[in-house]
Amino acid sequence: QVQLVESGGGLVQAGGSRRLSCAASGRTFSSYCMGWFRQAPGKEREFVATISSNGAFTYYSDSVKGRFTISRDNAKNTVYLQMNSLNHKATAVYYCAEIESPSFLLRTKPEQYAYWGQGTQVTVSS
């Protein structure tokens, strides 16, 4: 079965950077679009970024565009989220997700993803 394991979360100062990783297993990683989402306390899970199966296409939420970068290494079955210029709004649990079926389309809604990791906490301190 598909397993996604996030890592890299922690405490970071405002203005700092952090890189999250998500290691996937269970099927051919390079066939599937991947996404990052986040959920702050008391809020709904929100889309952060997505990347196509071959890494050629990416899409970001307006709130992170220009500061966050999603990438993937299909040889390592890993997707990354590089986060720069962090502010307090970035404090959340970050989840990676994988879609169910191979597709060339990018996905931005949580319900479009079938598999989820357990999440990693990122806390931005002022």
ChimeraX attribute file (.defattr): number of C-alpha atoms within 10 A of each C-alpha:
attribute: neighborCount
match mode: 1-to-1
recipient: residues
	/A:1	7
	/A:2	15
	/A:3	16
	/A:4	23
	/A:5	18
	/A:6	23
	/A:7	18
	/A:8	16
	/A:9	18
	/A:10	13
	/A:11	13
	/A:12	18
	/A:13	15
	/A:14	17
	/A:15	14
	/A:16	13
	/A:17	16
	/A:18	18
	/A:19	15
	/A:20	21
	/A:21	22
	/A:22	24
	/A:23	18
	/A:24	22
	/A:25	14
	/A:26	9
	/A:27	12
	/A:28	12
	/A:29	24
	/A:30	19
	/A:31	16
	/A:32	22
	/A:33	26
	/A:34	30
	/A:35	30
	/A:36	27
	/A:37	22
	/A:38	22
	/A:39	19
	/A:40	17
	/A:41	9
	/A:42	6
	/A:43	9
	/A:44	9
	/A:45	17
	/A:46	17
	/A:47	22
	/A:48	26
	/A:49	26
	/A:50	28
	/A:51	26
	/A:52	23
	/A:53	22
	/A:54	16
	/A:55	18
	/A:56	9
	/A:57	15
	/A:58	17
	/A:59	17
	/A:60	20
	/A:61	15
	/A:62	10
	/A:63	12
	/A:64	17
	/A:65	12
	/A:66	12
	/A:67	13
	/A:68	20
	/A:69	20
	/A:70	24
	/A:71	21
	/A:72	22
	/A:73	14
	/A:74	16
	/A:75	8
	/A:76	12
	/A:77	16
	/A:78	20
	/A:79	26
	/A:80	23
	/A:81	23
	/A:82	14
	/A:83	19
	/A:84	17
	/A:85	15
	/A:86	22
	/A:87	17
	/A:88	15
	/A:89	11
	/A:90	19
	/A:91	20
	/A:92	21
	/A:93	18
	/A:94	27
	/A:95	27
	/A:96	30
	/A:97	27
	/A:98	26
	/A:99	20
	/A:100	13
	/A:101	11
	/A:102	15
	/A:103	13
	/A:104	14
	/A:105	12
	/A:106	20
	/A:107	21
	/A:108	20
	/A:109	13
	/A:110	18
	/A:111	8
	/A:112	13
	/A:113	18
	/A:114	12
	/A:115	16
	/A:116	20
	/A:117	20
	/A:118	15
	/A:119	22
	/A:120	21
	/A:121	20
	/A:122	21
	/A:123	21
	/A:124	20
	/A:125	14
	/A:126	10
